[in-house]
Amino acid sequence: MILAFDGASVDGSVYRDVTDLAQRSPGWLDATVTVWSAYGLAVFALLMVFGWWRARRVGAGAAVTALAVPAVAALAFALDDALKLIVREDRPCQSLQVPTLEACPAPGDWSFPSNHAAIAAAAAVALLFVSRRLGAMACAAAAAMAASRVWVGVHYPHDILAGLVVGSLVALGSMLVVRRRASVLARRMTAAASLRLLLTAT
């Protein structure tokens, strides 16, 4: 176990540059990024629901694939959170004590990897298996979410990069399995009247 890994030695100077730029940026920009950083994950939830709603019209297998997206995002969060407990990297706003747009999380709320980045990346990659268009939108949103976490001051750049990698790999591996098993899962779920409504549009 690595106790209190010193992330500042990796890219602390880049973090300082970004947070300094944020302090000197227009208020409307900082407000927009702060709101996105705090509440932007809701956009991914909406894309998941929309993807599932459309997939029901394609077929039961497609609907099963869409239903797997939130489960994959949850799995990515769980694995990412486990890594946090292993690495135990202090937040940069604690170590470097610079002014930040977002209040610095309390000690013990570890920084590496970024949960927000992992969830966003997992949702984006998983949505690519549902719809290329929705997936592309989600990928752009995931990049914006990851960048916003550095901008508001709660993560180092390497935190968000690691989170993106964790989320992407979890989603890619999981969705490849789901895609192979989608037909079998669809048959089992349609056999239950209570689940059939989740898979069909009528």
N, C-alpha and C positions, 0 to 999 in steps of 0.2 A: 504494500500500500504506500502511495506517495502522499505524505502529509503536507498540506498547505503548499502545493506546487507554486512556484513563483512565476506566474505568467508574464510579469512585467519584463522579464529578461528575454522573452520571445519577440514581442512586438509592442512593448509599452510605449515606445516613441511614436509609433503609428497611431496608437490609441489616443495619446496626448494631442497629436495633430488634428484628429477627427473631432475630439471633444472641444478643442480650442476653436475650430471652425464653427462648430455648432453654437458656441457662445457668441460668436461674432455674426451669425446669420440672422436674416430677418425673422421677426417674431412669428409671422404667419407660417414660415417654413418649419420652424421648430415646433410650433403647435401641431401642424399637420403630421410631422414625423412622430411626435410623441403620442398622438391619438392612434396612429397606425400601429406603433409599437405595442401599445397597451391592448388594443381591441381588434387588430387586424386578423387575428386567427379566426374571428367569426366569419370572415369572408370565405375561408376555406371550408367551414361548415356549410355555408350556403352553396358553395360549388359542389360539395358532396351530395347535398339534397337534390340539387338540380340535375346532377349527373345520374343519380339513381332514378329520378322521375322520368328522365328521357330513356334510360336503359330499359325500363319496364316495357316500353313500346317496341324495343328491338327484340327482346326475348328473355326467357328465364335465366339463361346462362349469363347474359349481359347484366341482368339485374343482380345476380349473385356477385359478380365481379364488382359492381358498384357498391353493394352492401359491405364488401370487404374493406373498402377504403377507410372508413373511420376506425375499424379494428386495427388496421395496419398503422394508422397514425398513433393509436393508443399504445401499440407494441413498441413503436419507435420512441415514444415518450418514456416508457418503462425502462427500456435498455439505456437510453440516454441518461436518465436519472440515476441508474445504477452506476454508470461511469462517473457521474459527479461524486458519488460517495467513495469511489476508489481514488480518484485524482485529488479531490478536495482543494481545488484552486480557489483562493480568495478572489472576490470581485475586484476588478481594477479600481473602482471608485473607493474601495477600502484601502487597497495597497498604495495607490498613487495620490489619493486625496485631492482630486481635481474637481472643480465645479461641474456638475452634470445636470442635464435637463430632467432626468427622472431621479426620484429619491433612491439613494443607495440601499440595496437590500441588506438585511441584518446579517451579521456574522453567522456562518454556518449555512447560509444559502449560497451554495457553491456555484462557480462560474463556468467551468469546463465540463462538458460541451454545452452549448446553448440549447435549452429545451425548445424555445420558440423556433429556432432554426431547424431543429430535428423534426418537429411536428410539421412545420410548413413544407420542408423538403419531402417528407414521407407522403403527405397528402398530395403534393404536386406530382411526384413520380407515380403514385398509385392512380391518380386521375388520368394519367396518360394512357393507362390500360382501359379506361372507360371511354374517353373521348380525347382525341389529339388536341382539339380546340380548347376544351376545358383544361386539359393538362398544360398546354402552353400558357394559358392565362395564369394558372396556378404557379407555374415555374417562375414567371415574372413577379408574381406576388411574393413568392418565397424568397427571391433575391432581395426584394424591397424590405421584407420583414427582417431578414438577416442583417442587412445594412443598418436598419433602423436601431437595432439593439446596440450597435457600437455608437451610433450617433447620439443616443440618449444617455450613453455612458455606463451601461450595466454589463458590457461584455468587451473582451479583447477581440481583435479580428480573428485570431486563431480559434477562439471559442465558437464563433459562428461558422467558420469553415469546417470545423470538426462536427458540429451539429448537422450541417448540410450533408456531410459524408455519411454520418450515422443514419440519418433519416432516409437518404437516397438508397443506401445499401439494404436497409431493412425492407423498404417498400419494394425494391426490385426483386429481391429474393422471395418475399412473401407473395407478391402478385403473380410471379411466374408459377408458383405452386397453385395459387387460386385459379389461374387461367386453365391449367391442366385439369383441375378437378371441378371446374364450373358446371359442366354438364351433369356429373354425378350428384353434386350438391343440389343442383336445381331440381333434379328428379325427386330427391329425398324431401326437399322443402315443399314442392308442389303436392306431395302426397298428403300433407297436413293442411287442412282447410284454413287454419288460422295463419299459416305462413304464405299461402298461395297469393294473397293480396299484395304481399311485398314484391312478388316477382312478375305480376301481370298487370296490364293497364285496364283490364276489364274484369 
